[in-house]
């Protein structure tokens, strides 16, 4: 299906970043503060995941760069301290996701997920919850890449 870069960028923003329903489901209780941190961190990681997916696809389709530039313009806007701080957070999240999605050696899904939860002050000792959480990010990455490949950028 043909679509201009801005249309694809808007679809990625609305479907993969802004929707809270794309946050991985967790099956344990969080305090109100932890829930807020969880949702905020998930949004940050969804943005990082979309940008990472776009950068990955740019190797195969250079026109994907135009989609990424539209998203970056909408998200980061003009240079400011706030946009620079957000950029640093997104870059850290991208690096963290890269270690999960493209590990150099053995995959470390459990320790990755445990560390992710630890960053919001949650101890998640259940390996099933940890595995499901890590796999959900992998699944979202695949979904984004498949969505991108569905479009022909015009």
N, C-alpha and C positions, 0 to 999 in steps of 0.2 A: 504494500500500500504506500502510495506517495504522500509525503507531507513535508512542509517547510520546517526548518530547524526550530523556529520559535514555537510552533504548534507541538512538536515532539517535546520540547523543553517544558512547556506548560503542562502537558499530560504527565510527564515524569514528576514534576513538582506536585501536582494535585493527587496523583494516584499512589506514588511511592514515598513521598516525603511528608506531605501535609496530613494525610489520613492516619489517625491514631490506630485504626483497625489493623494496620500493617505491623504494629509492634508485636514482637513474639509473645505468645500467651505464656503466662507463668501460673503455676498451680500452688502458690503459697502466699501467705498474707504479708502485706507490706503496710507500714505505718503511712499516714497521710503524707508525711514529708518524703518518705522513701518512694511512694507512688509518684509524687511530683518529680523527684529526681529521675526515676525510672523513665517516665514519659519524656522528659527533657533530653535525657541521654539517648533514648531510642530515636528521637527526632534527629538529633545530631548525627547519629550513626546511620540513619537512613539517608541523610544528605551525603554523608561521606561515601556510602555504598553506591549511590547513584553516580557521584563524580568518579569514583574508582572504576565503575563499570564503563562509563563514557571514555575515560582515559585508556582503558583496556581495549575498547572497540576502535579507538582512533588508529591503532596499529593496522587494523584491517580496512577501515573506512575513514580516511582523513576528514571527510565532511562531518563526522561526529563531533569534531572540534567546535563547529558552529553551535551545536546543541549545548555543549558544555559551557561555551561562552555566554549563551543566553541565560542559562541557569545561574552562573556565577554573577552576572550583572544583576539579576533579580534578587539574589540572596545577599550579596555583599555590597551592592550599590557603590556609592562614592567612597573613596578612601576616608577612613576615620579610625579613631582608636577602637571603637566598638567593632567595626568591620574587620580590623586587623586582629583583634582578640578572637573573633569568631573564626577567622581564617586559620589561626593557630590551632584552635580546638578541632576544626574539621581535618586539618592535616594530621593531627595526632590520632584522630579516629580512623582516618584512612590508613595510616601506618599500622594501627592495631588490627583493623579488618584485613589488611594485606597479610599479616602473619597468620590469621585464621584461614583465609581463602587460598593462599598460595604459600604454604609452609616450605621452608628451606629443607627441613628434615622431616622427622615423623610429625604427623598432625598432633596438635595439643589442644583439642577441643575442650576437654574438661578444665584444664588449667586456665585456658583463655576465658571461658564462661565464668569460672570462679573469680578470676581477677576483675572481670567486667562488673559482676555483682558487688565485689568488695569495694569498688570505686564509689558505689552509692551507699555503702555501709550495710550491705546485706550479706549474711552468711548463708550460702546455699549448699548444704552438704550432700544433697541427693544427686547422684551421678546421672540419673535418668533426666531430671530437670535440666541439669547442665548440658547434657548431650542434645536434648531437644532444643534448648535455647541456641546453642552454637549452630545446630543444623538449620534452624529457622533463618539465620543470617545467610547461610550458604544457599538456601532455597530462594531467598529474595534476590541474591546476586544473580542466580541462574534466570529467574523470572525477568529481571531488568534486562539482562543481555538478550534473552529471547525476544522481549518486546522491541528492543532496539533493532534487532535483525529483521523484524517483521516490517519495518518501515524502510522506504527508500527516500533518502533526504533529497529534496529538490530545491 
